[in-house]
Amino acid sequence: MLPWLFIKSTLLKAVILPTVLFFCSLIALAQTKITLSGSVKNQNQQALIGANLSFLSSTHSFATSTDSVGQYQLTLPADFYSIEVHYVGFVSQYTNATFSRKDSLNFILKKQNSFLNEVIILTSPKKAIGILSGNKLTFSPASLKAVPSLMGVTDINKILQLTPGVQNSGDANGYLYIRGSDPGHNLMLYANAPIYGMAHLLGVFPFYNGDHIQEVHLDKSNTNPQNGGRLSATVAVLPTKKLPTVFSVKGNLGFLASQATIALPISKTTGLYLSGRKTYIDQLATPLLAPPKQNNKSDIKDLKYHFGDSNVTFIAALAPKHKLTVDAFVSGDVLKITDPDLALHASLKWNNTLISSSSQCQITPNTVLTNTLYFSQYQNNLELEQATVQMNIKSYVTDLGFSSAITYWVNHIPFESGLQYANQQLQPQKITVNNLTTGSIRPQEVHNKANSVSFYTSMKPQLIKNLTAELGLRLNYYSADHRKTTYLHAEPRVLLNYKTPQNNALFASYTRKNQYLNLITTSSVGVPTDFWVASTEGVPAQFSDEFSVGYNQKIKSQWEWSLSSFYRTMNNLIEYPYGVTQFNEITTFKNDVLVGKGTAYGLETMLKKDAGKFKGWLSYTLSWANRQLDPLNNGQSYYAKYDRRHNLAVVATYDLNSKWDFGITQIFSSGNRFTTPTSWYFINNNPVKEYGKYNNAQMPNYLRTDWSVNYYFIKTASKESALNFSVYNTFNIQNPIYTVLNVVVDPDKQKIDVQPERKTLYTILPSISWRFQF
């Protein structure tokens, strides 16, 4: 009877769903152990989220991490322990202690770099990227300044593409392709709010201002039930949350773009961060990038492009245990193309608007309540005029949502539960066509309205010695079109971690995920005419199951190695074979959507070095991505267009001295897939093409080398002045973005000559910039 009474008491206190009853039976032995709790903070008394703690005795080994307010709690046998506390970008702390009863232990970590009289003293190894068990990693953009990037500013998406499991998207594409999924399958979060426009044009410019970002977290398997609504990974970008104490300015002045971030203390308990970026590539760089007349491989004619964005973060410490943050992100892009040879005038505009307000309150030492209210909108507008035809295409998605989460402990076990609500309104594409000679076509507008409510709960028990678990459940209720379409789905999440006495780790995970908003891509390059559509009649909800196992190993004190594999099945995948929505009166969007299934599987590995003058990492991914849609390829399975068999990235940085550092990246990946005709013939004297298998051709392998040099005039804890020299695609490799078939028919119409022409948009891109902080 005792184990049953223990489980029943635990459930009553936790107020969790009956479906997780069996989880609690695994921790009955915890009553015989002592409870240790505490916090991990920095020198400014700010909580360090996700800090890793390990406890090692002569017979036992335990590990845990801090929660969303920097606190931890675990149960362990009474014994003498050697303790290590680690957090990316901070000096690891080591101590010894004996525990014989319930106790608390707090830690204050120092930044990794200490400065004295302008001389840099490295006090501990600097980890650029932290590998976490369970297909997770984290990094701080400020710690990756030496990694080559255009304009000398850290590009978060480009950094992610240098890690295993995240494919290089190639040139002219800023999307993230993670573990064989579509780009719309990733949950992109900024300040805990979803963001739907994910790239500036061509993927050249960083989408986020790295100076405004504190940390980036990637969860490739999405094992945390707090994150849902997507089939693949979660990329969480967290703006800075440090309350500014002194006025400071930092930024970058470059040839292609400039940016600045201002830290402004308002009072002792409030502060503000303001960031802005602006490019002037059309005024200065376009004439240099325009190809000579004899180069027909480039599509640049009369092209003008510019973007600007701004970030705002307001922080208020309302009370010692209550913090309010308000984040805003606004971006706008404009692209204009004029080609007199084709009588073409085109204008494409797209923008993002996001506001997120979060309140965090510590109710008790072990209970924290966080409430977030957000608004996110993405829209694009294409205006096209050619000869006598004028076309206007508009689309947008708006998302208004609220979430409430609480972290707490029950019988020495950490729990987290939450409720999320979102209201979405979408216009997939509104197309207006005006023919100056015959009139206009104005189809009926398509609007989607959807609502979703989700409840989730998770727990992190220690099952047996050295074996911990992260067990979660997420429930989704979705409705659209005035409840004509409804879904109720349960998503179990399981992650098992086994840590060896040598501080190595084995893990295995399973996740079920559902997706109700779908990104329809209309191009293989990064032109933002893609649009979002809600799951309604004829557009079913997607779902996936993913299994993953992996191993992390520390090699001495400087090296770390990870290896993982995954297998994912995906159902109700959405494919739209038309570039834009058809605008005749017969067809409808839901009748044109193709629905199918897919699989993705692969092997990922990463070897990195975190200490010494020479640092860096090597990542390699071997993967497959397959699709099967009945109307395509005669119903047979085929490779997805972003199936890239091999992805290899090598990153190396070298600190010569306090004045110079160098960086280089080498990228190799297999080419994208596409469909090309296999034969040509004549019907009624007209050439007709015949296709073979879908995605039957492949672009050439992608190869690129980047390097950068930083020279520091000043480098202290609060001041910096440095020149950055960077070269993108150093060896000027021609990496085509798509292929055009030039068809030449002889005058007698007896012979067809087809010549494939590979189009490149840009090759070598040098840049120079000045980075400053004062």
Buried (B, 14 or more C-beta within 10 A) or exposed (E): EEEEEBBEEBBEEBEBBEEBEEBBEBBBEBEEBBBBBBBBBBEEEBBBBBBBBBBBBEEBBBBBBBBBBBBBBBBBBBBEBBBBBBBBBBBBBEEEEEBEEEBEBEBBBBBBBBBEEEEBEBEBBBBBBBBBBBBBBBBBBBBBBBBBBBBBBBBBBBBBBBBBBBBBBBBBBBBBBBBBBBBBBBBBBBBBBBBBBBBBBBBBBBBBBBBBBBBBBBBBBBBBBBBBBBBBBBBBBBBBBBBBEEEBEBBBBBBBBBBBBBBBBEEEBBBBBBBBBEBBBBEEBBEEBBBEEEEEBBBEBEBBBBBBBBBBBBBBBEEEBBBBBBBBBBBBBBBBBBBEEEEBBBBBBBBBBBBBBBBBBBEEBBBBBBBBBBBBBBBBBBBBBEEEBBBBBBBBBBBBBEBBBBBBBBBBBBBBBBEBBBEBBBBBBBBBBBEEEEEEBEBEEBEBBBBBBBBBBBBBBBBEBBBBBBBBBBBBBBBBBEEEBEBEBEBBBBBBBBBEEEBBBBBBBBBBBBBBBBBBBBBBBBBBBBBBBBBBEEBBBBBBBBBBBBBBBBEEEBBBBBBBBBBBBBBBBBBBEEEBBBBEEEEBBEEBBBBBBBBBBBBBBBBBBBBEEEBBBBBBBBBBBBBBBEEBBEEEBBBBBBBBBEBBBBBBBBBEEEEEBBBBBBBBBBBBBBBBBEEBEEEEEEBEBEEEBBBBBBBBBBBBBBBBBBEBEEBBEEBBBBBBBBBBBBEEBEBBBBBEEEEEBEEEEEEBEBEEEBBBBBBEBEBBBBBBBE
